[in-house]
Amino acid sequence: MVSLYAALNATFQTGLTNPIDETLRRLDVDLSQYRKIDEVPYDFIRKRLSVVVSDSNQRQWMITKGAFANVVAVCSTVETCNGLTRIPDSLASL
């Protein structure tokens, strides 16, 4: 799933690109069932970029990348192979 989310974010973002985004766009991931709904572009205060996408079943995701501390600060859970897990307060306050 990580490669799917990374490819979706890199493909649908319209801001400045970097070599990592360019590499992610070349992954062998089928994105044909996804479309971009919206984007919150990167800025140097938030230090993160988000895209909202939907799939052919109309499910929607906001996929965010950026500085670790800035991303974790706005999250309460993380998705792992065991399902959703609450982010410990010690990480959320970095």
PyMOL Python script that loads the backbone (N, CA, C, O; Angstrom):
from pymol import cmd

cmd.read_pdbstr("""\
ATOM      1  N   MET A   1       0.812  -1.196   0.000  1.00  0.00           N
ATOM      2  CA  MET A   1       0.000   0.000   0.000  1.00  0.00           C
ATOM      3  C   MET A   1       0.859   1.266   0.000  1.00  0.00           C
ATOM      4  O   MET A   1       0.469   2.277  -0.584  1.00  0.00           O
ATOM      5  N   VAL A   2       2.005   1.221   0.639  1.00  0.00           N
ATOM      6  CA  VAL A   2       2.846   2.411   0.708  1.00  0.00           C
ATOM      7  C   VAL A   2       3.233   2.874  -0.691  1.00  0.00           C
ATOM      8  O   VAL A   2       3.200   4.070  -0.981  1.00  0.00           O
ATOM      9  N   SER A   3       3.601   1.931  -1.560  1.00  0.00           N
ATOM     10  CA  SER A   3       3.997   2.329  -2.914  1.00  0.00           C
ATOM     11  C   SER A   3       2.812   2.919  -3.679  1.00  0.00           C
ATOM     12  O   SER A   3       2.999   3.837  -4.477  1.00  0.00           O
ATOM     13  N   LEU A   4       1.607   2.415  -3.454  1.00  0.00           N
ATOM     14  CA  LEU A   4       0.418   2.983  -4.095  1.00  0.00           C
ATOM     15  C   LEU A   4       0.206   4.419  -3.624  1.00  0.00           C
ATOM     16  O   LEU A   4       0.041   5.321  -4.446  1.00  0.00           O
ATOM     17  N   TYR A   5       0.211   4.640  -2.307  1.00  0.00           N
ATOM     18  CA  TYR A   5      -0.001   5.979  -1.771  1.00  0.00           C
ATOM     19  C   TYR A   5       1.085   6.940  -2.242  1.00  0.00           C
ATOM     20  O   TYR A   5       0.795   8.079  -2.610  1.00  0.00           O
ATOM     21  N   ALA A   6       2.332   6.481  -2.231  1.00  0.00           N
ATOM     22  CA  ALA A   6       3.444   7.327  -2.670  1.00  0.00           C
ATOM     23  C   ALA A   6       3.300   7.699  -4.144  1.00  0.00           C
ATOM     24  O   ALA A   6       3.515   8.849  -4.526  1.00  0.00           O
ATOM     25  N   ALA A   7       2.934   6.712  -4.973  1.00  0.00           N
ATOM     26  CA  ALA A   7       2.760   6.972  -6.405  1.00  0.00           C
ATOM     27  C   ALA A   7       1.586   7.920  -6.650  1.00  0.00           C
ATOM     28  O   ALA A   7       1.676   8.802  -7.504  1.00  0.00           O
ATOM     29  N   LEU A   8       0.495   7.749  -5.917  1.00  0.00           N
ATOM     30  CA  LEU A   8      -0.656   8.650  -6.066  1.00  0.00           C
ATOM     31  C   LEU A   8      -0.269  10.080  -5.720  1.00  0.00           C
ATOM     32  O   LEU A   8      -0.593  11.008  -6.462  1.00  0.00           O
ATOM     33  N   ASN A   9       0.418  10.265  -4.604  1.00  0.00           N
ATOM     34  CA  ASN A   9       0.807  11.611  -4.200  1.00  0.00           C
ATOM     35  C   ASN A   9       1.760  12.228  -5.209  1.00  0.00           C
ATOM     36  O   ASN A   9       1.579  13.382  -5.598  1.00  0.00           O
ATOM     37  N   ALA A  10       2.766  11.487  -5.638  1.00  0.00           N
ATOM     38  CA  ALA A  10       3.754  12.011  -6.582  1.00  0.00           C
ATOM     39  C   ALA A  10       3.131  12.310  -7.942  1.00  0.00           C
ATOM     40  O   ALA A  10       3.503  13.285  -8.595  1.00  0.00           O
ATOM     41  N   THR A  11       2.200  11.490  -8.363  1.00  0.00           N
ATOM     42  CA  THR A  11       1.583  11.657  -9.679  1.00  0.00           C
ATOM     43  C   THR A  11       0.607  12.826  -9.719  1.00  0.00           C
ATOM     44  O   THR A  11       0.579  13.578 -10.694  1.00  0.00           O
ATOM     45  N   PHE A  12      -0.185  12.984  -8.677  1.00  0.00           N
ATOM     46  CA  PHE A  12      -1.243  13.990  -8.697  1.00  0.00           C
ATOM     47  C   PHE A  12      -0.851  15.343  -8.127  1.00  0.00           C
ATOM     48  O   PHE A  12      -1.611  16.301  -8.267  1.00  0.00           O
ATOM     49  N   GLN A  13       0.304  15.457  -7.491  1.00  0.00           N
ATOM     50  CA  GLN A  13       0.721  16.769  -6.993  1.00  0.00           C
ATOM     51  C   GLN A  13       1.141  17.645  -8.163  1.00  0.00           C
ATOM     52  O   GLN A  13       1.703  17.160  -9.144  1.00  0.00           O
ATOM     53  N   THR A  14       0.864  18.936  -8.050  1.00  0.00           N
ATOM     54  CA  THR A  14       1.191  19.837  -9.155  1.00  0.00           C
ATOM     55  C   THR A  14       2.276  20.841  -8.801  1.00  0.00           C
ATOM     56  O   THR A  14       2.633  21.682  -9.626  1.00  0.00           O
ATOM     57  N   GLY A  15       2.806  20.763  -7.580  1.00  0.00           N
ATOM     58  CA  GLY A  15       3.842  21.709  -7.160  1.00  0.00           C
ATOM     59  C   GLY A  15       5.202  21.321  -7.696  1.00  0.00           C
ATOM     60  O   GLY A  15       5.323  20.595  -8.684  1.00  0.00           O
ATOM     61  N   LEU A  16       6.214  21.817  -7.027  1.00  0.00           N
ATOM     62  CA  LEU A  16       7.582  21.514  -7.408  1.00  0.00           C
ATOM     63  C   LEU A  16       7.843  20.017  -7.296  1.00  0.00           C
ATOM     64  O   LEU A  16       7.449  19.380  -6.320  1.00  0.00           O
ATOM     65  N   THR A  17       8.505  19.467  -8.299  1.00  0.00           N
ATOM     66  CA  THR A  17       8.843  18.056  -8.242  1.00  0.00           C
ATOM     67  C   THR A  17      10.296  17.893  -7.840  1.00  0.00           C
ATOM     68  O   THR A  17      11.092  18.829  -7.921  1.00  0.00           O
ATOM     69  N   ASN A  18      10.622  16.702  -7.410  1.00  0.00           N
ATOM     70  CA  ASN A  18      11.994  16.392  -7.038  1.00  0.00           C
ATOM     71  C   ASN A  18      12.324  14.998  -7.568  1.00  0.00           C
ATOM     72  O   ASN A  18      11.427  14.307  -8.052  1.00  0.00           O
ATOM     73  N   PRO A  19      13.562  14.572  -7.492  1.00  0.00           N
ATOM     74  CA  PRO A  19      13.933  13.260  -8.036  1.00  0.00           C
ATOM     75  C   PRO A  19      13.170  12.091  -7.415  1.00  0.00           C
ATOM     76  O   PRO A  19      12.918  11.090  -8.086  1.00  0.00           O
ATOM     77  N   ILE A  20      12.805  12.212  -6.150  1.00  0.00           N
ATOM     78  CA  ILE A  20      12.039  11.125  -5.524  1.00  0.00           C
ATOM     79  C   ILE A  20      10.665  11.017  -6.172  1.00  0.00           C
ATOM     80  O   ILE A  20      10.218   9.913  -6.487  1.00  0.00           O
ATOM     81  N   ASP A  21       9.981  12.156  -6.379  1.00  0.00           N
ATOM     82  CA  ASP A  21       8.677  12.139  -7.056  1.00  0.00           C
ATOM     83  C   ASP A  21       8.799  11.552  -8.456  1.00  0.00           C
ATOM     84  O   ASP A  21       7.962  10.750  -8.871  1.00  0.00           O
ATOM     85  N   GLU A  22       9.825  11.944  -9.172  1.00  0.00           N
ATOM     86  CA  GLU A  22      10.018  11.433 -10.530  1.00  0.00           C
ATOM     87  C   GLU A  22      10.212   9.921 -10.530  1.00  0.00           C
ATOM     88  O   GLU A  22       9.699   9.235 -11.414  1.00  0.00           O
ATOM     89  N   THR A  23      10.936   9.400  -9.562  1.00  0.00           N
ATOM     90  CA  THR A  23      11.125   7.948  -9.439  1.00  0.00           C
ATOM     91  C   THR A  23       9.813   7.265  -9.080  1.00  0.00           C
ATOM     92  O   THR A  23       9.493   6.216  -9.638  1.00  0.00           O
ATOM     93  N   LEU A  24       9.051   7.842  -8.158  1.00  0.00           N
ATOM     94  CA  LEU A  24       7.771   7.255  -7.753  1.00  0.00           C
ATOM     95  C   LEU A  24       6.787   7.197  -8.906  1.00  0.00           C
ATOM     96  O   LEU A  24       5.992   6.262  -8.995  1.00  0.00           O
ATOM     97  N   ARG A  25       6.829   8.179  -9.786  1.00  0.00           N
ATOM     98  CA  ARG A  25       5.938   8.183 -10.952  1.00  0.00           C
ATOM     99  C   ARG A  25       6.239   7.034 -11.905  1.00  0.00           C
ATOM    100  O   ARG A  25       5.377   6.634 -12.687  1.00  0.00           O
ATOM    101  N   ARG A  26       7.438   6.509 -11.847  1.00  0.00           N
ATOM    102  CA  ARG A  26       7.825   5.418 -12.747  1.00  0.00           C
ATOM    103  C   ARG A  26       7.560   4.027 -12.151  1.00  0.00           C
ATOM    104  O   ARG A  26       7.828   3.018 -12.804  1.00  0.00           O
ATOM    105  N   LEU A  27       7.037   3.965 -10.921  1.00  0.00           N
ATOM    106  CA  LEU A  27       6.719   2.670 -10.328  1.00  0.00           C
ATOM    107  C   LEU A  27       5.662   1.959 -11.170  1.00  0.00           C
ATOM    108  O   LEU A  27       4.832   2.599 -11.815  1.00  0.00           O
ATOM    109  N   ASP A  28       5.704   0.653 -11.155  1.00  0.00           N
ATOM    110  CA  ASP A  28       4.725  -0.149 -11.890  1.00  0.00           C
ATOM    111  C   ASP A  28       3.462  -0.298 -11.030  1.00  0.00           C
ATOM    112  O   ASP A  28       3.169  -1.373 -10.507  1.00  0.00           O
ATOM    113  N   VAL A  29       2.726   0.814 -10.901  1.00  0.00           N
ATOM    114  CA  VAL A  29       1.505   0.851 -10.094  1.00  0.00           C
ATOM    115  C   VAL A  29       0.383   1.349 -10.992  1.00  0.00           C
ATOM    116  O   VAL A  29       0.512   2.394 -11.631  1.00  0.00           O
ATOM    117  N   ASP A  30      -0.726   0.599 -11.043  1.00  0.00           N
ATOM    118  CA  ASP A  30      -1.858   0.986 -11.882  1.00  0.00           C
ATOM    119  C   ASP A  30      -2.685   2.049 -11.160  1.00  0.00           C
ATOM    120  O   ASP A  30      -3.322   1.773 -10.144  1.00  0.00           O
ATOM    121  N   LEU A  31      -2.666   3.255 -11.697  1.00  0.00           N
ATOM    122  CA  LEU A  31      -3.417   4.366 -11.102  1.00  0.00           C
ATOM    123  C   LEU A  31      -4.656   4.726 -11.917  1.00  0.00           C
ATOM    124  O   LEU A  31      -5.286   5.754 -11.670  1.00  0.00           O
ATOM    125  N   SER A  32      -5.004   3.886 -12.884  1.00  0.00           N
ATOM    126  CA  SER A  32      -6.086   4.226 -13.809  1.00  0.00           C
ATOM    127  C   SER A  32      -7.449   4.368 -13.130  1.00  0.00           C
ATOM    128  O   SER A  32      -8.323   5.052 -13.664  1.00  0.00           O
ATOM    129  N   GLN A  33      -7.653   3.748 -11.980  1.00  0.00           N
ATOM    130  CA  GLN A  33      -8.953   3.846 -11.309  1.00  0.00           C
ATOM    131  C   GLN A  33      -9.036   5.034 -10.345  1.00  0.00           C
ATOM    132  O   GLN A  33     -10.043   5.206  -9.658  1.00  0.00           O
ATOM    133  N   TYR A  34      -7.991   5.843 -10.293  1.00  0.00           N
ATOM    134  CA  TYR A  34      -7.941   6.968  -9.364  1.00  0.00           C
ATOM    135  C   TYR A  34      -8.034   8.297 -10.095  1.00  0.00           C
ATOM    136  O   TYR A  34      -7.591   8.426 -11.237  1.00  0.00           O
ATOM    137  N   ARG A  35      -8.615   9.280  -9.423  1.00  0.00           N
ATOM    138  CA  ARG A  35      -8.628  10.639  -9.965  1.00  0.00           C
ATOM    139  C   ARG A  35      -8.407  11.618  -8.826  1.00  0.00           C
ATOM    140  O   ARG A  35      -8.764  11.362  -7.677  1.00  0.00           O
ATOM    141  N   LYS A  36      -7.816  12.728  -9.174  1.00  0.00           N
ATOM    142  CA  LYS A  36      -7.526  13.769  -8.195  1.00  0.00           C
ATOM    143  C   LYS A  36      -8.788  14.577  -7.911  1.00  0.00           C
ATOM    144  O   LYS A  36      -9.502  14.978  -8.830  1.00  0.00           O
ATOM    145  N   ILE A  37      -9.049  14.808  -6.634  1.00  0.00           N
ATOM    146  CA  ILE A  37     -10.179  15.624  -6.202  1.00  0.00           C
ATOM    147  C   ILE A  37      -9.698  17.024  -5.831  1.00  0.00           C
ATOM    148  O   ILE A  37     -10.311  18.020  -6.214  1.00  0.00           O
ATOM    149  N   ASP A  38      -8.600  17.092  -5.084  1.00  0.00           N
ATOM    150  CA  ASP A  38      -8.114  18.387  -4.608  1.00  0.00           C
ATOM    151  C   ASP A  38      -6.656  18.258  -4.188  1.00  0.00           C
ATOM    152  O   ASP A  38      -6.099  17.161  -4.145  1.00  0.00           O
ATOM    153  N   GLU A  39      -6.055  19.394  -3.880  1.00  0.00           N
ATOM    154  CA  GLU A  39      -4.659  19.426  -3.450  1.00  0.00           C
ATOM    155  C   GLU A  39      -4.444  20.592  -2.505  1.00  0.00           C
ATOM    156  O   GLU A  39      -4.981  21.680  -2.712  1.00  0.00           O
ATOM    157  N   VAL A  40      -3.663  20.361  -1.475  1.00  0.00           N
ATOM    158  CA  VAL A  40      -3.166  21.434  -0.617  1.00  0.00           C
ATOM    159  C   VAL A  40      -1.666  21.470  -0.891  1.00  0.00           C
ATOM    160  O   VAL A  40      -0.934  20.590  -0.435  1.00  0.00           O
ATOM    161  N   PRO A  41      -1.199  22.478  -1.631  1.00  0.00           N
ATOM    162  CA  PRO A  41       0.202  22.471  -2.067  1.00  0.00           C
ATOM    163  C   PRO A  41       1.177  22.639  -0.903  1.00  0.00           C
ATOM    164  O   PRO A  41       0.817  23.101   0.180  1.00  0.00           O
ATOM    165  N   TYR A  42       2.409  22.251  -1.163  1.00  0.00           N
ATOM    166  CA  TYR A  42       3.476  22.406  -0.182  1.00  0.00           C
ATOM    167  C   TYR A  42       3.709  23.886   0.087  1.00  0.00           C
ATOM    168  O   TYR A  42       3.693  24.715  -0.822  1.00  0.00           O
ATOM    169  N   ASP A  43       3.924  24.190   1.356  1.00  0.00           N
ATOM    170  CA  ASP A  43       4.407  25.526   1.694  1.00  0.00           C
ATOM    171  C   ASP A  43       5.413  25.388   2.834  1.00  0.00           C
ATOM    172  O   ASP A  43       5.440  24.377   3.535  1.00  0.00           O
ATOM    173  N   PHE A  44       6.224  26.405   3.007  1.00  0.00           N
ATOM    174  CA  PHE A  44       7.344  26.318   3.931  1.00  0.00           C
ATOM    175  C   PHE A  44       6.944  26.530   5.389  1.00  0.00           C
ATOM    176  O   PHE A  44       7.789  26.413   6.277  1.00  0.00           O
ATOM    177  N   ILE A  45       5.686  26.838   5.650  1.00  0.00           N
ATOM    178  CA  ILE A  45       5.202  26.926   7.027  1.00  0.00           C
ATOM    179  C   ILE A  45       4.652  25.566   7.461  1.00  0.00           C
ATOM    180  O   ILE A  45       5.038  25.045   8.507  1.00  0.00           O
ATOM    181  N   ARG A  46       3.755  24.993   6.661  1.00  0.00           N
ATOM    182  CA  ARG A  46       3.186  23.675   6.969  1.00  0.00           C
ATOM    183  C   ARG A  46       4.220  22.563   6.792  1.00  0.00           C
ATOM    184  O   ARG A  46       4.200  21.570   7.519  1.00  0.00           O
ATOM    185  N   LYS A  47       5.107  22.728   5.840  1.00  0.00           N
ATOM    186  CA  LYS A  47       6.138  21.742   5.483  1.00  0.00           C
ATOM    187  C   LYS A  47       5.530  20.383   5.145  1.00  0.00           C
ATOM    188  O   LYS A  47       6.045  19.331   5.525  1.00  0.00           O
ATOM    189  N   ARG A  48       4.411  20.445   4.413  1.00  0.00           N
ATOM    190  CA  ARG A  48       3.782  19.214   3.927  1.00  0.00           C
ATOM    191  C   ARG A  48       2.918  19.532   2.712  1.00  0.00           C
ATOM    192  O   ARG A  48       2.530  20.678   2.487  1.00  0.00           O
ATOM    193  N   LEU A  49       2.628  18.502   1.941  1.00  0.00           N
ATOM    194  CA  LEU A  49       1.810  18.601   0.738  1.00  0.00           C
ATOM    195  C   LEU A  49       0.783  17.488   0.798  1.00  0.00           C
ATOM    196  O   LEU A  49       1.112  16.367   1.185  1.00  0.00           O
ATOM    197  N   SER A  50      -0.453  17.774   0.423  1.00  0.00           N
ATOM    198  CA  SER A  50      -1.507  16.764   0.461  1.00  0.00           C
ATOM    199  C   SER A  50      -2.279  16.749  -0.850  1.00  0.00           C
ATOM    200  O   SER A  50      -2.522  17.795  -1.452  1.00  0.00           O
ATOM    201  N   VAL A  51      -2.657  15.562  -1.281  1.00  0.00           N
ATOM    202  CA  VAL A  51      -3.579  15.416  -2.397  1.00  0.00           C
ATOM    203  C   VAL A  51      -4.761  14.572  -1.921  1.00  0.00           C
ATOM    204  O   VAL A  51      -4.602  13.661  -1.108  1.00  0.00           O
ATOM    205  N   VAL A  52      -5.937  14.888  -2.436  1.00  0.00           N
ATOM    206  CA  VAL A  52      -7.138  14.095  -2.161  1.00  0.00           C
ATOM    207  C   VAL A  52      -7.480  13.382  -3.450  1.00  0.00           C
ATOM    208  O   VAL A  52      -7.612  14.012  -4.499  1.00  0.00           O
ATOM    209  N   VAL A  53      -7.624  12.061  -3.376  1.00  0.00           N
ATOM    210  CA  VAL A  53      -7.950  11.249  -4.545  1.00  0.00           C
ATOM    211  C   VAL A  53      -9.162  10.389  -4.237  1.00  0.00           C
ATOM    212  O   VAL A  53      -9.476  10.120  -3.078  1.00  0.00           O
ATOM    213  N   SER A  54      -9.834   9.964  -5.295  1.00  0.00           N
ATOM    214  CA  SER A  54     -10.915   8.992  -5.129  1.00  0.00           C
ATOM    215  C   SER A  54     -10.678   7.858  -6.115  1.00  0.00           C
ATOM    216  O   SER A  54     -10.023   8.023  -7.144  1.00  0.00           O
ATOM    217  N   ASP A  55     -11.230   6.706  -5.766  1.00  0.00           N
ATOM    218  CA  ASP A  55     -11.105   5.553  -6.660  1.00  0.00           C
ATOM    219  C   ASP A  55     -12.428   5.323  -7.391  1.00  0.00           C
ATOM    220  O   ASP A  55     -13.371   6.099  -7.240  1.00  0.00           O
ATOM    221  N   SER A  56     -12.486   4.279  -8.164  1.00  0.00           N
ATOM    222  CA  SER A  56     -13.682   4.009  -8.964  1.00  0.00           C
ATOM    223  C   SER A  56     -14.907   3.688  -8.107  1.00  0.00           C
ATOM    224  O   SER A  56     -16.033   3.747  -8.601  1.00  0.00           O
ATOM    225  N   ASN A  57     -14.705   3.350  -6.835  1.00  0.00           N
ATOM    226  CA  ASN A  57     -15.818   3.095  -5.909  1.00  0.00           C
ATOM    227  C   ASN A  57     -16.197   4.335  -5.111  1.00  0.00           C
ATOM    228  O   ASN A  57     -16.991   4.250  -4.174  1.00  0.00           O
ATOM    229  N   GLN A  58     -15.629   5.498  -5.478  1.00  0.00           N
ATOM    230  CA  GLN A  58     -15.896   6.781  -4.833  1.00  0.00           C
ATOM    231  C   GLN A  58     -15.344   6.874  -3.407  1.00  0.00           C
ATOM    232  O   GLN A  58     -15.736   7.767  -2.657  1.00  0.00           O
ATOM    233  N   ARG A  59     -14.433   5.959  -3.020  1.00  0.00           N
ATOM    234  CA  ARG A  59     -13.753   6.109  -1.729  1.00  0.00           C
ATOM    235  C   ARG A  59     -12.701   7.194  -1.901  1.00  0.00           C
ATOM    236  O   ARG A  59     -12.071   7.311  -2.953  1.00  0.00           O
ATOM    237  N   GLN A  60     -12.523   7.983  -0.850  1.00  0.00           N
ATOM    238  CA  GLN A  60     -11.575   9.093  -0.940  1.00  0.00           C
ATOM    239  C   GLN A  60     -10.489   8.980   0.121  1.00  0.00           C
ATOM    240  O   GLN A  60     -10.724   8.509   1.234  1.00  0.00           O
ATOM    241  N   TRP A  61      -9.278   9.431  -0.260  1.00  0.00           N
ATOM    242  CA  TRP A  61      -8.136   9.451   0.647  1.00  0.00           C
ATOM    243  C   TRP A  61      -7.439  10.798   0.533  1.00  0.00           C
ATOM    244  O   TRP A  61      -7.358  11.384  -0.546  1.00  0.00           O
ATOM    245  N   MET A  62      -6.941  11.275   1.657  1.00  0.00           N
ATOM    246  CA  MET A  62      -6.016  12.402   1.646  1.00  0.00           C
ATOM    247  C   MET A  62      -4.644  11.805   1.938  1.00  0.00           C
ATOM    248  O   MET A  62      -4.427  11.188   2.981  1.00  0.00           O
ATOM    249  N   ILE A  63      -3.725  11.998   0.999  1.00  0.00           N
ATOM    250  CA  ILE A  63      -2.385  11.441   1.113  1.00  0.00           C
ATOM    251  C   ILE A  63      -1.422  12.607   1.289  1.00  0.00           C
ATOM    252  O   ILE A  63      -1.333  13.492   0.438  1.00  0.00           O
ATOM    253  N   THR A  64      -0.703  12.594   2.407  1.00  0.00           N
ATOM    254  CA  THR A  64       0.162  13.706   2.776  1.00  0.00           C
ATOM    255  C   THR A  64       1.601  13.247   2.882  1.00  0.00           C
ATOM    256  O   THR A  64       1.891  12.153   3.365  1.00  0.00           O
ATOM    257  N   LYS A  65       2.503  14.110   2.420  1.00  0.00           N
ATOM    258  CA  LYS A  65       3.934  13.866   2.611  1.00  0.00           C
ATOM    259  C   LYS A  65       4.562  15.166   3.069  1.00  0.00           C
ATOM    260  O   LYS A  65       4.039  16.250   2.814  1.00  0.00           O
ATOM    261  N   GLY A  66       5.693  15.044   3.750  1.00  0.00           N
ATOM    262  CA  GLY A  66       6.385  16.243   4.196  1.00  0.00           C
ATOM    263  C   GLY A  66       7.319  15.946   5.343  1.00  0.00           C
ATOM    264  O   GLY A  66       7.701  14.798   5.569  1.00  0.00           O
ATOM    265  N   ALA A  67       7.685  16.986   6.067  1.00  0.00           N
ATOM    266  CA  ALA A  67       8.577  16.842   7.215  1.00  0.00           C
ATOM    267  C   ALA A  67       7.894  15.967   8.267  1.00  0.00           C
ATOM    268  O   ALA A  67       6.738  16.194   8.626  1.00  0.00           O
ATOM    269  N   PHE A  68       8.623  14.973   8.751  1.00  0.00           N
ATOM    270  CA  PHE A  68       8.047  13.979   9.658  1.00  0.00           C
ATOM    271  C   PHE A  68       7.294  14.617  10.824  1.00  0.00           C
ATOM    272  O   PHE A  68       6.130  14.290  11.056  1.00  0.00           O
ATOM    273  N   ALA A  69       7.930  15.508  11.549  1.00  0.00           N
ATOM    274  CA  ALA A  69       7.294  16.107  12.730  1.00  0.00           C
ATOM    275  C   ALA A  69       6.024  16.861  12.361  1.00  0.00           C
ATOM    276  O   ALA A  69       5.055  16.846  13.121  1.00  0.00           O
ATOM    277  N   ASN A  70       6.013  17.521  11.206  1.00  0.00           N
ATOM    278  CA  ASN A  70       4.839  18.283  10.790  1.00  0.00           C
ATOM    279  C   ASN A  70       3.693  17.370  10.368  1.00  0.00           C
ATOM    280  O   ASN A  70       2.528  17.705  10.587  1.00  0.00           O
ATOM    281  N   VAL A  71       3.999  16.239   9.775  1.00  0.00           N
ATOM    282  CA  VAL A  71       2.955  15.287   9.386  1.00  0.00           C
ATOM    283  C   VAL A  71       2.395  14.590  10.624  1.00  0.00           C
ATOM    284  O   VAL A  71       1.178  14.512  10.794  1.00  0.00           O
ATOM    285  N   VAL A  72       3.261  14.092  11.477  1.00  0.00           N
ATOM    286  CA  VAL A  72       2.813  13.381  12.677  1.00  0.00           C
ATOM    287  C   VAL A  72       2.000  14.294  13.587  1.00  0.00           C
ATOM    288  O   VAL A  72       1.077  13.834  14.260  1.00  0.00           O
ATOM    289  N   ALA A  73       2.331  15.575  13.615  1.00  0.00           N
ATOM    290  CA  ALA A  73       1.620  16.523  14.487  1.00  0.00           C
ATOM    291  C   ALA A  73       0.133  16.642  14.158  1.00  0.00           C
ATOM    292  O   ALA A  73      -0.655  17.037  15.017  1.00  0.00           O
ATOM    293  N   VAL A  74      -0.261  16.308  12.930  1.00  0.00           N
ATOM    294  CA  VAL A  74      -1.671  16.430  12.546  1.00  0.00           C
ATOM    295  C   VAL A  74      -2.352  15.068  12.385  1.00  0.00           C
ATOM    296  O   VAL A  74      -3.463  14.986  11.863  1.00  0.00           O
ATOM    297  N   CYS A  75      -1.688  14.009  12.833  1.00  0.00           N
ATOM    298  CA  CYS A  75      -2.236  12.656  12.729  1.00  0.00           C
ATOM    299  C   CYS A  75      -2.530  12.089  14.115  1.00  0.00           C
ATOM    300  O   CYS A  75      -1.851  12.414  15.089  1.00  0.00           O
ATOM    301  N   SER A  76      -3.545  11.244  14.189  1.00  0.00           N
ATOM    302  CA  SER A  76      -3.843  10.571  15.451  1.00  0.00           C
ATOM    303  C   SER A  76      -3.628   9.062  15.348  1.00  0.00           C
ATOM    304  O   SER A  76      -3.445   8.389  16.363  1.00  0.00           O
ATOM    305  N   THR A  77      -3.649   8.528  14.117  1.00  0.00           N
ATOM    306  CA  THR A  77      -3.439   7.092  13.923  1.00  0.00           C
ATOM    307  C   THR A  77      -2.519   6.861  12.737  1.00  0.00           C
ATOM    308  O   THR A  77      -2.301   7.747  11.910  1.00  0.00           O
ATOM    309  N   VAL A  78      -1.983   5.644  12.673  1.00  0.00           N
ATOM    310  CA  VAL A  78      -1.165   5.207  11.552  1.00  0.00           C
ATOM    311  C   VAL A  78      -1.705   3.847  11.109  1.00  0.00           C
ATOM    312  O   VAL A  78      -2.108   3.032  11.939  1.00  0.00           O
ATOM    313  N   GLU A  79      -1.711   3.607   9.798  1.00  0.00           N
ATOM    314  CA  GLU A  79      -2.179   2.331   9.284  1.00  0.00           C
ATOM    315  C   GLU A  79      -0.983   1.386   9.149  1.00  0.00           C
ATOM    316  O   GLU A  79       0.001   1.713   8.486  1.00  0.00           O
ATOM    317  N   THR A  80      -1.075   0.226   9.775  1.00  0.00           N
ATOM    318  CA  THR A  80      -0.027  -0.791   9.687  1.00  0.00           C
ATOM    319  C   THR A  80      -0.633  -2.068   9.134  1.00  0.00           C
ATOM    320  O   THR A  80      -1.828  -2.118   8.841  1.00  0.00           O
ATOM    321  N   CYS A  81       0.184  -3.097   8.993  1.00  0.00           N
ATOM    322  CA  CYS A  81      -0.347  -4.382   8.513  1.00  0.00           C
ATOM    323  C   CYS A  81      -1.342  -4.978   9.502  1.00  0.00           C
ATOM    324  O   CYS A  81      -2.101  -5.877   9.139  1.00  0.00           O
ATOM    325  N   ASN A  82      -1.356  -4.498  10.739  1.00  0.00           N
ATOM    326  CA  ASN A  82      -2.297  -4.964  11.766  1.00  0.00           C
ATOM    327  C   ASN A  82      -3.514  -4.048  11.901  1.00  0.00           C
ATOM    328  O   ASN A  82      -4.294  -4.194  12.842  1.00  0.00           O
ATOM    329  N   GLY A  83      -3.680  -3.115  10.981  1.00  0.00           N
ATOM    330  CA  GLY A  83      -4.809  -2.195  11.046  1.00  0.00           C
ATOM    331  C   GLY A  83      -4.380  -0.833  11.558  1.00  0.00           C
ATOM    332  O   GLY A  83      -3.195  -0.497  11.540  1.00  0.00           O
ATOM    333  N   LEU A  84      -5.353  -0.044  12.016  1.00  0.00           N
ATOM    334  CA  LEU A  84      -5.054   1.295  12.530  1.00  0.00           C
ATOM    335  C   LEU A  84      -4.505   1.212  13.946  1.00  0.00           C
ATOM    336  O   LEU A  84      -5.009   0.467  14.786  1.00  0.00           O
ATOM    337  N   THR A  85      -3.463   1.993  14.188  1.00  0.00           N
ATOM    338  CA  THR A  85      -2.837   2.047  15.500  1.00  0.00           C
ATOM    339  C   THR A  85      -2.732   3.506  15.920  1.00  0.00           C
ATOM    340  O   THR A  85      -2.361   4.363  15.117  1.00  0.00           O
ATOM    341  N   ARG A  86      -3.050   3.781  17.151  1.00  0.00           N
ATOM    342  CA  ARG A  86      -2.949   5.147  17.678  1.00  0.00           C
ATOM    343  C   ARG A  86      -1.484   5.554  17.759  1.00  0.00           C
ATOM    344  O   ARG A  86      -0.634   4.768  18.177  1.00  0.00           O
ATOM    345  N   ILE A  87      -1.196   6.784  17.357  1.00  0.00           N
ATOM    346  CA  ILE A  87       0.166   7.318  17.448  1.00  0.00           C
ATOM    347  C   ILE A  87       0.392   7.736  18.899  1.00  0.00           C
ATOM    348  O   ILE A  87      -0.398   8.498  19.457  1.00  0.00           O
ATOM    349  N   PRO A  88       1.463   7.242  19.507  1.00  0.00           N
ATOM    350  CA  PRO A  88       1.730   7.613  20.903  1.00  0.00           C
ATOM    351  C   PRO A  88       1.928   9.121  21.062  1.00  0.00           C
ATOM    352  O   PRO A  88       2.493   9.770  20.181  1.00  0.00           O
ATOM    353  N   ASP A  89       1.472   9.669  22.165  1.00  0.00           N
ATOM    354  CA  ASP A  89       1.618  11.104  22.438  1.00  0.00           C
ATOM    355  C   ASP A  89       3.081  11.544  22.366  1.00  0.00           C
ATOM    356  O   ASP A  89       3.368  12.680  21.990  1.00  0.00           O
ATOM    357  N   SER A  90       4.003  10.653  22.724  1.00  0.00           N
ATOM    358  CA  SER A  90       5.417  11.020  22.700  1.00  0.00           C
ATOM    359  C   SER A  90       5.889  11.311  21.278  1.00  0.00           C
ATOM    360  O   SER A  90       6.785  12.135  21.090  1.00  0.00           O
ATOM    361  N   LEU A  91       5.310  10.657  20.277  1.00  0.00           N
ATOM    362  CA  LEU A  91       5.660  10.947  18.876  1.00  0.00           C
ATOM    363  C   LEU A  91       4.890  12.150  18.350  1.00  0.00           C
ATOM    364  O   LEU A  91       5.428  12.954  17.589  1.00  0.00           O
ATOM    365  N   ALA A  92       3.655  12.270  18.748  1.00  0.00           N
ATOM    366  CA  ALA A  92       2.806  13.344  18.233  1.00  0.00           C
ATOM    367  C   ALA A  92       3.312  14.716  18.656  1.00  0.00           C
ATOM    368  O   ALA A  92       2.993  15.718  18.016  1.00  0.00           O
ATOM    369  N   SER A  93       4.086  14.770  19.714  1.00  0.00           N
ATOM    370  CA  SER A  93       4.552  16.080  20.193  1.00  0.00           C
ATOM    371  C   SER A  93       5.966  16.414  19.745  1.00  0.00           C
ATOM    372  O   SER A  93       6.578  17.327  20.299  1.00  0.00           O
ATOM    373  N   LEU A  94       6.499  15.706  18.764  1.00  0.00           N
ATOM    374  CA  LEU A  94       7.853  16.005  18.275  1.00  0.00           C
ATOM    375  C   LEU A  94       7.942  17.377  17.683  1.00  0.00           C
ATOM    376  O   LEU A  94       9.011  17.784  17.227  1.00  0.00           O
TER     377      LEU A  94
END
""", "prot")
cmd.dss("prot")
cmd.show_as("cartoon", "prot")
cmd.util.cbc("prot")
cmd.orient("prot")
